[in-house]
Amino acid sequence: MLPSPAVDLTDASLFQAAPPHGFFAALRDKAPVHWTPEPAGGPGFWSVTRHRDVLTVSTDPQTVSSAAAVGGHRIFDEDTTDT
């Protein structure tokens, strides 16, 4: 069963008692790369939940990047001017 879209990964209370292992197991099985929209117009984020996919994302910046130059966003301000 795929986790309900009503589950909000931005809600800290989801993680207070314990990590939601069942939720992440379902994501790994049914939607290993999962988009989470943020409430109140936040930018949203991707959850990458399978180990091999995390390795790819972490080691292949030519294919997977959060750089503003390729349409991504980061927590910090990024200078996008050419130097």
N, C-alpha and C positions, 0 to 999 in steps of 0.2 A: 504494500500500500504506500503510495506517495504521500509524504507529509502534507497536511492541509496548508493551503496558501495563507490561511489565517494565522499560522505560526509566524511570529515576528522575531527574526534573528537579531533585531536591534533592541529587543526587550531584555534588559539585564536580568529580570526576574526568572526568565527561562533557564538561566544557568546557576541560580542561587543555591538550590538544594543539591544539585549534582549536574554534571554535563548531560545533555539530552541524547544519550547514546543511541536510543532507538530511532530518534529523528534523523541523526546523521547516518545511521546504517541504511535507513530507507532512501536517503539522498544518494548515498554511494551506489545503491542498487538501481534506483529508478531515474535519478537526475544528478549524475556526478558533478556536473557543472551547472550550478543553479543560481538564477538571478533573484536577488531580494530587493524589492523597491523599499525606499525609506519613507517613513511617514513625514508629513509636513514638507513635502517637496525636496527632500534630500536627494543626493545623486544616486543612491542605490549602490549595490555592490554584488560581485560574483562570489560564490562559495565554491571552491574546488575541493572535493571531498575524498577523492581516491588518491592513494599514495603515488602511483605512477604518474597521474596527472599533475599532482603538486610538484613532482620532480621536473616534469616538462616545463611547467610554468616558471619554476625557479631557475631553470638552467638554459632557457631558450628565449632570450629577450628580442631576438630578431622576429620571432613569430608571435610571442605573447608579451605585451608591454602596456603599462599604464601611463606611458609618456604622453604629455599633452600633444606633442607633434603628430601622434597617430590616433588622436581622438580620446585618449584616456584622461583620467584625473587622478590627482594625488592629494594627500593630506596637506603637503606643503606647497607653497607657491613655486611655480616652475617658470624659469625664464624661457620663453619660446622664441625670442628674437634670434636671428642669425648673427653670429659673430665672426 
